[in-house]
Amino acid sequence: MSLNSADLLGAIKLIPLRHKIGQMLIMGFSGCDIEPQSPVVKWLTEDSLGGVLLFDFDMSTKTYGKNLRHCNQIKRLVHQLKHYAESSSANKEKLPPFIALDYEGGAVDRLSKIDNCMTTMSAFHQGLLSDDALYLEAEKMAMTLKELGFNLNFAPVVDLNLDKDRGIIGKLDRSFSSSPEEVLRAARQFVKAFSQQGIACSYKHFPGHGSATGDTHEGFVDVTEYYQDSELAPYETLLSDKRYPVMVMTAHVINRRLDNSGLPATLSYPILTGLLRQKIGFDGVIISDDLQMQAISDHYKLDEALGLTLNAGADMVIFGNQLGGNTPIEVIDCIEGLVNIGTISEARIDEAYQRICRLKRKINESVFSNV
């Protein structure tokens, strides 16, 4: 059945609400191997979890090896996760799970401690390369992920390098450049390389984290005073290209120039729907950054954060379970409750589910042509 057919919305209506909500979640878990009784198996088979996010470092124990220890173990774990998700009787559409990690290169490389995985360059140093050299570097990274079985990379960062000494972007060399044109050039090559290996990417952090002087993992960050309109330029051009399987990740930053209410962008209807959907014209998956980060969790209850971000326009939400401990059933119960009392419409859930299905099926397409 074509995803664009008139029958699709009717078919979506027949899918249980909780299954659709489950597909909207990407969650972290503990363990390098799973067994039938492992909690994540229930999450995938009974809660219809949309995807998982794997980590090397465990924030709770301050040790390495949370999910990723060595290449054979990673391949086995990914195979197990896919098997349980796709064999679930609840997953009638046989949707593959997102198997995701943060693999920007340099300081943000979840495979940096894994033997036989390549040493990656930071985004800043990638941005100094020619188009051909950057593509080849990104291709090696993409082939590494493909070999291990991943299908989603939470990269590239398209924030501009507007503060080299503070915050978590410029200081860690996570930005390609301070120039919108150079960020655009580098991000194109990066996403092209991953797309050709059947891996989706996520442009982040919308509408711009590059001018931030603080860290949203630790609390509110307000960029209103420092924000530049040029921070939107890479998104405006990159998102006009419909060839690649991509999503957009939100920033938890406050930007009163874009939403004078002072809500973090992740929770802001004017930013996610008014700007990203309506003005820029993006109709793909919007995913929240981790809702357990303190910029959100310290100031909003779970139901408040979920209601705001989903009504703002987010289609998926991340709970990394590094900074908190949420289960899918807890989150699904909360969202279902918000639907039942009318805070979130079921049409909003259907819209999100449709976008998720479209992206998952696009990842499964063969090597992209004319890229």
C-alpha positions in Angstrom: 0.0 0.0 0.0 1.3 3.4 -0.9 2.1 5.7 2.0 0.5 8.5 0.0 -2.7 6.7 -0.8 -6.1 7.9 0.4 -6.4 4.6 2.3 -3.5 5.3 4.6 -5.2 7.5 7.1 -8.1 5.0 7.3 -5.6 2.2 7.9 -3.9 4.2 10.6 -7.2 4.6 12.4 -7.4 0.8 12.8 -4.1 0.6 14.6 -4.3 0.7 18.4 -3.6 4.0 19.9 -1.0 2.6 22.3 0.9 1.0 19.4 1.1 4.4 17.6 2.3 6.1 20.8 4.9 3.5 21.4 6.3 4.1 18.0 6.9 7.7 19.0 9.4 6.8 21.7 13.2 6.3 21.5 14.6 5.1 24.8 17.9 4.1 26.4 18.3 1.0 28.5 21.0 -0.9 30.4 22.7 -4.0 29.2 25.0 -5.3 26.4 23.1 -8.5 25.8 19.4 -9.2 26.1 17.4 -12.3 26.9 13.6 -13.0 26.5 13.0 -11.7 30.1 15.0 -8.5 29.6 12.9 -5.3 30.2 13.8 -4.0 26.7 12.3 -7.1 25.1 8.9 -6.3 26.7 9.3 -2.7 25.5 9.8 -3.8 22.0 7.3 -6.6 21.8 4.5 -5.4 24.0 4.9 -1.6 24.2 5.8 -1.2 20.5 8.8 0.9 21.3 9.8 2.9 18.2 13.5 2.7 18.8 16.5 2.5 21.2 19.5 4.8 21.8 22.7 3.0 22.7 25.5 4.4 24.8 29.1 3.6 25.7 29.3 5.5 29.0 26.9 4.8 31.8 26.1 8.0 33.6 24.7 6.2 36.7 27.8 4.1 37.3 30.3 6.5 35.7 31.8 3.5 33.8 32.1 2.5 30.1 30.2 -0.4 28.7 26.5 0.5 29.2 25.5 -1.0 25.8 28.7 -1.0 23.7 31.7 -3.1 24.5 33.1 -4.7 21.3 32.1 -5.1 17.7 30.8 -8.7 17.9 28.8 -7.8 21.0 27.3 -4.7 19.3 26.3 -6.7 16.2 24.7 -9.4 18.4 22.8 -6.8 20.5 21.5 -5.0 17.4 20.4 -8.2 15.8 18.5 -9.2 19.0 16.8 -5.8 19.2 15.7 -6.0 15.6 14.5 -9.6 15.9 12.3 -8.9 18.9 10.8 -5.7 17.5 10.0 -7.2 14.1 8.7 -10.5 15.4 6.3 -8.8 17.8 2.6 -9.7 17.1 1.8 -6.0 17.9 4.0 -4.8 15.1 1.6 -5.8 12.3 3.3 -3.4 9.8 6.7 -5.0 10.6 8.2 -1.6 11.1 11.9 -1.9 12.0 13.1 -0.3 15.2 15.3 2.7 15.1 18.7 1.6 16.4 20.4 4.9 17.2 23.5 6.5 18.6 25.3 9.8 18.7 28.1 9.6 16.2 29.1 13.1 15.2 32.9 12.4 15.3 35.5 13.7 17.7 34.2 14.4 21.2 30.8 12.9 20.4 31.7 9.4 19.2 30.0 6.5 21.1 32.4 4.1 19.4 35.6 5.8 20.4 36.4 3.2 23.1 35.6 0.2 20.8 38.5 -1.8 19.4 38.7 -1.9 15.6 36.5 1.1 15.2 38.0 4.1 13.3 39.2 7.2 15.0 36.9 9.9 14.0 37.5 13.6 13.3 35.5 16.3 15.0 32.9 18.2 13.0 35.2 21.3 13.1 38.0 19.4 11.4 35.6 17.7 9.0 34.5 21.1 8.0 38.1 22.0 6.9 38.1 19.2 4.3 37.3 19.5 0.7 33.9 18.1 -0.5 35.5 14.8 -1.7 37.7 14.3 1.4 34.8 15.1 3.7 32.5 12.6 1.9 35.1 9.9 2.1 35.5 10.5 5.8 31.8 10.4 6.4 31.5 7.3 4.2 34.0 5.5 6.4 31.9 6.4 9.4 28.7 5.4 7.7 30.1 2.0 6.7 31.2 1.5 10.3 27.6 2.0 11.5 26.2 -0.1 8.7 28.5 -3.0 9.6 27.3 -2.9 13.2 23.7 -2.7 12.2 22.7 0.9 13.1 20.1 2.7 11.0 19.9 6.1 12.7 22.7 8.6 13.6 21.8 11.6 15.7 24.1 13.8 13.6 25.1 16.0 12.0 25.2 19.2 14.2 24.2 22.1 12.0 24.6 24.7 14.7 26.9 27.5 13.8 30.2 27.8 15.7 29.3 31.2 17.3 31.0 30.7 20.7 34.3 28.8 20.6 34.9 29.1 24.4 31.6 28.3 26.1 28.6 26.0 25.8 28.7 22.5 24.4 29.0 23.2 20.7 32.0 25.4 19.8 34.0 24.4 22.9 33.8 20.7 21.9 34.4 21.3 18.2 31.0 19.9 17.4 30.2 22.6 14.7 31.5 22.4 11.1 31.9 26.2 10.9 30.7 29.7 11.9 29.7 30.2 8.3 26.2 29.0 7.3 27.4 28.2 3.8 30.2 26.0 5.1 27.9 24.2 7.6 25.5 23.6 4.7 28.3 22.3 2.5 29.7 19.9 5.1 26.3 18.7 6.3 25.3 17.8 2.7 28.3 15.6 2.3 27.8 14.0 5.7 24.2 13.1 5.1 24.8 12.0 1.6 27.4 9.5 2.7 25.1 8.0 5.5 22.1 7.9 3.3 23.9 5.8 0.7 24.5 3.3 3.4 20.9 3.2 4.4 21.3 5.2 7.6 19.0 8.1 8.5 20.5 11.3 10.0 19.2 13.9 12.3 20.0 17.6 11.8 20.4 19.2 15.2 19.7 21.3 17.3 16.8 23.4 15.9 16.5 26.4 15.8 20.2 26.8 16.9 22.4 25.9 19.8 25.6 27.4 18.5 25.3 30.7 20.4 24.4 29.1 23.7 26.8 29.7 26.6 25.3 27.0 28.8 24.4 23.3 28.7 20.8 22.3 28.6 21.7 19.0 30.2 22.1 21.1 33.4 19.3 23.6 33.2 17.7 26.5 31.3 19.8 28.1 28.5 18.6 31.4 27.0 20.1 32.3 23.7 17.8 35.3 23.0 20.7 37.9 23.4 23.1 36.0 21.3 21.0 34.3 18.6 21.6 35.2 14.9 19.0 34.7 12.1 21.8 33.1 10.0 21.5 30.0 12.3 18.3 29.0 10.4 20.0 29.2 7.0 21.4 25.6 6.9 17.9 24.2 7.8 16.2 26.2 5.1 18.4 24.8 2.4 19.0 21.3 3.7 15.3 20.5 4.3 14.3 21.5 0.8 16.1 18.4 -0.4 13.7 15.5 -0.1 16.0 12.7 -1.2 17.5 11.7 2.1 16.0 10.0 5.2 16.4 12.7 7.8 14.7 14.0 10.9 15.2 17.2 12.9 16.1 17.3 16.6 15.0 20.1 18.7 17.0 22.3 21.1 15.9 22.9 24.7 17.1 26.5 24.4 14.9 29.5 25.1 14.8 32.0 22.3 12.4 34.9 22.9 13.1 36.3 19.5 11.3 33.3 18.0 8.8 32.7 20.9 8.4 35.5 23.3 6.7 33.2 25.8 10.0 31.9 27.0 9.2 28.3 26.4 12.2 26.1 25.4 12.2 25.4 21.7 11.3 21.8 22.2 8.0 22.8 23.8 7.3 25.8 21.5 4.5 25.7 18.9 5.7 29.0 17.3 9.1 27.4 16.8 8.3 23.8 15.8 5.1 24.4 13.9 5.1 28.0 13.0 8.7 28.2 12.0 9.9 24.7 11.1 6.7 23.3 9.7 5.0 26.3 8.2 7.7 28.7 7.3 10.6 26.4 6.4 8.2 23.7 5.1 9.6 20.6 6.8 7.1 17.7 6.8 9.4 15.0 8.1 9.9 13.7 11.7 10.7 16.2 14.4 12.2 14.6 17.4 12.8 16.2 20.8 16.2 16.2 22.4 16.3 14.1 25.6 13.4 15.1 27.8 15.3 14.0 30.8 17.8 16.8 30.4 17.4 19.3 33.2 16.3 22.2 31.0 13.1 20.2 30.8 12.9 17.8 33.7 13.7 20.4 36.4 10.9 22.7 35.3 8.1 20.6 33.8 6.3 17.5 35.0 6.2 14.6 32.6 2.7 15.2 31.5 3.4 18.9 31.0 6.5 18.3 28.9 4.9 15.6 26.8 1.7 17.7 26.2 3.7 20.7 25.2 6.2 19.1 22.9 3.7 16.9 21.1 1.3 19.8 20.6 4.2 22.0 19.5 4.9 19.6 16.7 7.3 16.9 17.9 6.6 13.5 16.4 9.0 11.5 18.5 10.6 12.0 22.0 13.8 10.7 23.5 14.3 9.4 27.0 17.9 8.4 27.1 17.7 7.0 30.6 21.1 8.4 31.5 19.7 11.3 33.5 16.5 9.7 34.6 14.6 6.4 34.7 11.4 6.3 32.6 9.8 3.2 31.1 7.8 3.1 27.8 4.6 2.1 29.6 4.9 5.1 31.9 5.3 7.4 29.0 2.6 5.7 26.9 0.2 5.8 29.8 0.9 9.5 30.2 0.3 10.3 26.5 -2.7 8.1 26.2 -4.2 9.9 29.3 -3.6 13.2 27.6 -5.4 12.0 24.5 -8.3 10.7 26.6 -8.8 14.1 28.3 -8.4 16.0 25.0 -5.1 17.7 25.8 -3.6 16.0 22.7 -5.8 15.0 19.8 -5.6 11.5 18.3 -5.2 13.2 14.9 -1.9 14.6 16.2 -0.8 11.1 17.2 -1.9 9.8 13.7 0.1 12.5 12.0 3.2 11.7 13.9 2.8 8.0 13.3 2.4 8.5 9.6 5.7 10.5 9.5 7.5 7.8 11.5 6.2 5.0 9.1 7.3 7.0 6.1 10.8 7.6 7.5 11.3 4.0 8.5 10.3 2.7 5.1 12.5 5.2 3.4 15.5 3.9 5.4 14.8 0.4 4.0 15.0 1.6 0.4 18.0 0.5 -1.6 21.0 2.8 -2.2 19.6 6.3 -3.1 19.8 7.2 -6.8 21.0 10.5 -8.1 22.6 11.6 -4.9 
